[in-house]
Amino acid sequence: MTCAIVTNYLNWLIIRIPAMSRKYKIRNQQGIYFVTFTIIRWIDVFIRRQYRDIMIDSLIFCQKNKGLMLYAYCIMSNHIHLIIGTSGKYKLEFIIRDIKKYTAFRIIKTIQNNPSESRREWLLKLFESAGSSNKHNTKFQFWQQHNHPIELSTNEMIDQKLNYIHNNPVKAGIVTIPENYLYSSAINYAGFPEKLLDVILIEE
């Protein structure tokens, strides 16, 4: 990330919003959690590489600066699955909140400033419509509010979610085997060098 983007990130995080308000709660800061970020109305935003790369940059930033412990991930066209924890530097719910807040800001700003985005007016209209009905947003809403954090407290749960995450692109018909999908930690677990992110491998 450039210095300008990092500075914008830090400035953006000065204004806080409630971390989580639904029944799914992070109660154990030492735990490993499966979470899902979903774009409002399941809009296929991440079909563009530049938007996916904003997500990658944010995860890298939080790994380096906020204590994010990333065990698995998969970026699909309209949602993202993660298995994550925290080193204790920041509470996990705050890291999740900051990732969502920053990526929403950067992606919407990129859409606004991208003359080659053929869906620009349509996308911004949908984000503005969602934001106008949510008191936590000043104008736009990009992500759905909930993350559904589920603590993975057993090896069986970890294995199930790892397989679920890595097989998402296969079930969607994008690839025939998980490790062929670039925006997924299946590459890391397969030991391939083309990885986009470092992850902490969970030994099975």
N, C-alpha and C positions, 0 to 999 in steps of 0.2 A: 504494500500500500504506500502511496506517496505521502509526503508530509502534509500536503494540503488536505487529503482525504482523512488522514488520522486526526488533524485539527478539527475538521468538520464533524468527525465522529464524536470527539470529546465534547464539542460544543453542543451537539445534538442531544447528548446524554445528560446535560445539565437539567433539562426538564424531564421529570419522572412521571410515570403513570403507574397505577396499581399493577403489581406483578401478576397476580392470579386471583380470581374471585370465584371460581367454580368449585365444585366438589372435589375435583382432582387436585391434590395438594402434594407438595414436596415436603415431607415430614422428616426425612433422614438425609442430612447433608453429606453423609459418608456413602450414601447409596449410589447405585447406577440406575439410570432412568431411561426408558424409551419414551420419546416425545415426537409429536407430529405437528408441523407448521403447515397450514392449508391456506391458500389464497382465497379471498372472498369469491363466492359463486363458482369455485373450482375453475377459475380462468387459467388458461394455458399460457402463462407468462414466460415460463422457463423453457420455451421452445427456442428462445434467443440466447445464444451463448453469453452475450455481454451481461445479461441479467443473472445467469447462473454464476458467472465469475464474481459478481458482487457478493453473492452468498458465500462463495469460497473464501474471498478476501476477509469477510467478516468473521468467519470461523477461525481463520488463521490468526487474525488480530486478537480474538478472545483467547485462543490457545496461548499466545505469547504474553498477553497483558492482563488477563482476567482470571487465569487459573482454570480455563475450560479444559476438561479431560474428555477427549473425543474417542469413542471406541468403535463407532460405526456410523455411516451416513449413506443416504441415497437421495439425490435431487431429481425428482420427477417433473413433469411439465407443469403441475399445479399444486404440488405439495412436496414436503421434505420430511424424511424420517431420520431421526438421530438416536443413537445410544450415547448418553453423556453423563458426566459427573463433574465435580468441582474439587480442586485441590484445597479449597478452604479460603482462598484469597477473597472471593466474593461468594455470596449465597447463589445457589444454582438458579433459583427463580429470578434473581436479578440479572444473571448472565443471559438467560432466555429472553427476558424482557428487552434487554439492550440489543441483542442480536436482531430481534424482530423489529424494534423501533428503528435501528440504523438501516437495516436492509430495506425496509419500507420507504424510508426517506430517500435513500440513494437510488433505488429502482424507479420510484416515481419521478424523481428529478431527472434521471437518465431518459425516461420516456418523454418527459416534457421537452427535453433539449435534443431529441433525436428526430430530425426531419425525415429520416428513412424508415421510421416506424409507421407502417401502413395502418396500424390499429390505434394510433395515438389518441385520437379524439374519443373513440369508443372506450378504450381502456380508462382514460381519465374520467370520463362520465360515470362509469361504473364505480370507480374508486371514490369519487365525490359523492355519489348517491349513497354508498355504504357509510361513508364518514358522516354524512349529515344526520344519520339516525343513531349515531353512537356518541355519547357524551364524552368519551375518552379521546376523541379525535377533534382537531381544530378544523380540518377540511377533508382530508382523504383517509380512507381505510384500505390497507393493502391485505393484511393478514386477518383471518378469522381470529376471534378473541381467544379461543380455547387452544390448549396444547396437549391435553390428556396425558400428563406425566404418569407413567406406570413404573413403580420400582421393580427392578428385576432382582428378586431376592433368592432365586434358586438357579442352578445350572440349567435346568430344564427350560425355565423362562428365558434365560439369556440365549440359549441355542434356538429357541423358537423365534425370538425376535430378530436374531441375526439372520436366520434363514428367510424370514419374512421380508426384511429390508432388502437383502441382496437379490431376492427373486422377484422384486417388484418390476424391474425392466423386462424380465423374462415373461411374466404374466401379461405385461402390456404389449408383448410382441415386438419389442424394440431390438432385443438380442436373443440369441438362443442359449447362451450360458452367462451367468452373472458377471464374471470377470471381464467380459467384453464391453461392459458399460462403463464409460470413462468417469462419469460423475457418481461414483459409488466406491465404498471401501471394500467391495468384493475384490478389487484389484490388489489392495493391500494384503488381504487375507490369502490371496493366491500367490503372493510373493513377486508380483510383476513390478517392473521399475517405473511404469507410466503413471504412477499415483499422483493425484493432485494435492492431497492432504496427507499429513502424517497422522496415524491413528495408533492408539494403544491396543495392541492385539489381545483379544481375550482368548486364552488357551482353553481349548475344548477337551 
